[in-house]
């Protein structure tokens, strides 16, 4: 996923599902993403949007520069996650300065328990 916030306040990639998703089925409680950064990346705030519900990345923004696989677990247990039509991964500016870079995203998964 390539982002460039030098000319825009944010960069996003959105997956629109063919039919509505119900992530409350089968005891689903976690959305997990694996990300891999690059030391040359500009530091920005990463987030996920489920429909319009924005969930900021809780780790350090500096993690975008780590060239190793990192797991991001998002607790869905207290969120409304039925009737899902879109999933967005995005980056927004921190402060007034934009940044750019590339993040590999892999294994976007739903779990009933973390690590299952």
C-alpha positions in Angstrom: 0.0 0.0 0.0 1.6 3.2 -1.1 0.7 6.5 0.6 1.6 10.1 -0.2 0.3 12.8 2.1 2.5 15.6 0.7 -0.3 17.0 -1.4 -3.3 15.6 0.5 -4.2 15.2 4.2 -4.7 11.5 3.9 -4.3 8.4 1.6 -6.7 5.4 1.7 -7.3 2.1 0.0 -10.9 0.7 0.3 -12.3 -2.8 -0.2 -16.0 -2.8 -1.0 -17.7 -6.1 -0.3 -20.1 -7.6 -2.9 -22.6 -8.3 -0.1 -22.9 -7.0 3.4 -20.7 -8.7 6.0 -21.7 -9.7 9.5 -18.6 -9.9 11.7 -20.7 -10.8 14.8 -21.2 -14.4 13.6 -19.2 -17.3 15.0 -18.0 -15.3 18.0 -15.7 -13.0 16.0 -14.0 -10.5 18.3 -10.8 -9.5 16.6 -9.7 -8.0 13.3 -6.0 -8.7 12.7 -3.7 -7.1 10.2 0.0 -7.8 9.6 2.1 -4.9 8.4 5.7 -4.5 7.2 7.3 -1.1 7.0 10.3 0.5 5.4 13.0 2.7 7.1 12.5 5.3 4.4 8.8 5.8 5.2 7.5 9.1 6.4 5.8 8.9 9.8 2.0 9.2 9.5 -1.0 8.1 11.5 -2.3 4.7 10.2 -6.0 3.8 10.7 -8.6 1.3 9.7 -12.2 2.3 8.8 -15.0 -0.2 9.1 -17.7 1.4 7.0 -17.4 5.0 8.5 -16.0 3.9 12.0 -12.4 5.1 12.1 -10.0 3.1 14.4 -6.5 4.7 14.8 -3.4 2.5 15.0 -2.5 2.3 18.6 1.2 1.5 18.2 3.8 4.2 17.6 3.7 5.9 14.3 7.4 5.1 14.1 6.4 1.5 13.5 5.7 2.4 9.9 9.5 2.4 9.5 10.1 -1.1 10.9 11.1 -3.5 8.2 9.7 -6.5 10.0 6.3 -8.1 10.2 4.1 -6.6 13.0 0.7 -7.7 14.1 -2.1 -5.2 14.7 -5.0 -6.6 16.7 -8.2 -4.6 16.7 -10.8 -5.5 19.4 -14.2 -5.7 17.8 -16.1 -6.9 20.8 -17.5 -3.5 21.7 -18.0 -2.2 18.2 -20.9 -2.5 15.8 -19.6 -4.9 13.1 -22.7 -6.2 11.4 -23.8 -4.8 8.0 -20.2 -4.2 6.9 -19.9 -2.9 3.4 -16.4 -1.5 3.3 -13.0 -1.9 4.9 -10.5 0.9 4.5 -6.8 1.1 5.4 -5.5 4.7 5.5 -2.8 7.1 6.6 -3.3 10.7 7.6 -0.9 13.5 8.4 0.5 14.0 11.9 0.5 17.8 12.2 0.9 19.9 9.1 3.7 18.0 7.4 2.8 15.2 5.0 4.8 12.1 4.5 5.0 9.3 2.0 6.0 5.6 1.9 4.9 2.1 1.3 3.6 -0.5 3.8 3.0 -4.2 3.0 -0.3 -5.5 4.4 -0.9 -9.2 4.7 -3.2 -11.6 6.5 -6.2 -9.4 7.1 -8.1 -11.9 9.3 -11.1 -12.2 11.6 -10.7 -14.2 14.9 -12.7 -15.2 17.8 -9.5 -15.1 19.9 -6.3 -13.3 19.1 -3.8 -15.7 17.4 -6.3 -18.4 16.5 
